[in-house]
Amino acid sequence: MTKFASKFDVVTHDPHPNALAGLMVVLDPDPTTIPSPPFNTEGTLLPGIFEPGQIVMMDANGNAVLGVAPDTTTTLPVLPFITVDGDWDLDGAAVHRLTCIQGGLEVQTEQYTPDVAGFVPGAPLTFGITAPGLFENKSGGAINMQIYGYVGPRGEYAVDGVDVLDVIIPQGVNGYCI
């Protein structure tokens, strides 16, 4: 069961069959993020930290950690994924495994850092500079930070009173800054 408050959704519309090549993987979270013991005193499962729409990347052990974009002038790009099903809800807390997609989709997500400048459709996005795992405008101090997606045609808008961001994540390795 997923958390009812999440406004995350894959909003890709009728893709061409050749556009269905997005890489979907299941990752184990970093063991330090899994509650121990996994139950509270009433026996209810305790959630992890990974929510749908957050950006994750793999650590050196292949475990998921919240994504932080590297400065591509000094570091190679990382392989980011967007979490489709995390471990913060009851079904995710039961298994503590994350379903993630690397790219080739359009999403709406509330997992982004608001920006007073707004989000212009087509503008590049980076991630994790202000807060790990969140999309951010690629501007100002983020000029050399890895790109992971672009603002979609709807930009920033509200769904049931919750602000969300329309994001297009192309297939392939997004990375080098421009």
N, C-alpha and C positions, 0 to 999 in steps of 0.2 A: 504494500500500500504506500502510495506516495503522499507527501505532505500536501494538504489541500491549499495552503497559502501560496505555494510556488506558482509563479506565472511563466516559468520556463516552458518553451514549446519549440519543437522543430517545425518551422513554417515553410520549408521548401515545397514548392508547388509543382506537381506533375513533371518531374525531371525527365529528361531524355534518358533512355536506358543506359547509354554510355556514361551518364553522369552519376551513376549509382555506385561508383567505385570508392566512396569514402571509406577510410579504414576504421572499422569498429573493433575495439579491443576491450578486454576485461582486465583491469589492473587491481592488484592488492594495494591497499593504502599503507603508507609508512606505519610500521607497528607502533610507533610512539603516539600515533593519533587515535589508536583504538582504545576505548575505555577498558580499564582493568580494575575490578572485575567487570564483566559485560552487563551485569544486572544491578538495579538498585535494590534497596532493602525489601521492596514489595515484589521483586522478581520481574520488573519491567525492563526490557532491553534498553540500554543506553546508546544514544546515537553517536555517530562519528562526526567529523567536521566537514565532510564533502557534500555540497549541495548541487542539484541540477543547475547547469549553466556556468559553473565555475570552471576556470582553466586549471588543468593539472599538467605536470610533466613528470618524467621518471627520474628517480635518484639513481645513484650508482648501483643500487641493488635491484633496479627494475620496479621499485614500489612507487606509487603515486604520491606526490607532494604538491601543495598549492603552487601554481606557476608564477614565476618571476622572470620577466624578459631580461635577457642579458644585453649588455652594451656590445653591439656587433662590430664596433671598431677594435675591440680587444679580445672578444670571445666568439666562438662559433655559435650559431643559433641552436636552440634546444628544439625538441620535438614536442610541441604542445598538443593537448587534447582538450575537448570540451566535455564535461561530465554530463551525461544524459540521465543516469540514475546513480545517485550517490549513496552514502551510508548514514545520512542524517535523519532518515525516516525509519519506520518500524521494519519494513522489509530489508532495507539496506543495513540496518543495525544487526539484523539476524545473520547476515552473511559477511558483512564488511568487505565487499568487493564492489568495484566501480565500473559501470559500463560507460565507455568513452568513445567519441568519434574524433578522428584527426582532422577531417575537412570534407569539403564537398557538400555543404549544406547551408541553409539560412535558418537562423534561430531568433527568437525573441527571448531576452533574458533580463532579469533585474540584477544580475551579478555584474555591475559596472560601477565605476566611480563617477558620480555626477560632475559635470563641468559647466561653469557659468557661461562659457563660450558656446555651449550647445554642441550638438553632434550633426555635422553636415553630411548628407548622403554622399557616399563614395569616398569619404575621408578614411585614411588608414587608422587602425587601432593597434595599440600595444597592450600589455597586460602586466599586472602585479607590481607596478612601480610604487603606487601609494599604498595599496593593500594587496597582498598575495592572492592570486586566483581571480582577480577582477579585471574586466576590460577597461581600458582608458584611452582617451584621445591621445594620438601620437603627435604631440606638439610641444613647443617650449623646450623644457629640459629633457624630454623624451626623444629628442631628434635622432639619436643613434640607437635607440632601443628596437628590439626585434618586432616586426609586424606580425600580427595574427588576426587577420580579418579586416573587414571594411564596414563602415556604417551602411546599412541597407537603405532602400528607398523610403521607408517609413521613419527613419531616424529614431528619435526618442519620442515615445508616446505613452499613454496610460491604458492599462487593461484593468477594469474593475477598480479604479482608483490607485493602482500601483504603477509607478513609472517603470517602463521597460525600454530596452534598446534593441533595435532591429540590426542584426549582424550577419553579414555574408562571410563565410569562411571558405575560401577557395581550396580545391584539392591540391595536394602536393606539399612540399615543405615551404612554409611561409617563413621568411627569416630576414634576409638582409635588408637593412634599412635603406631608404632612398632619400 
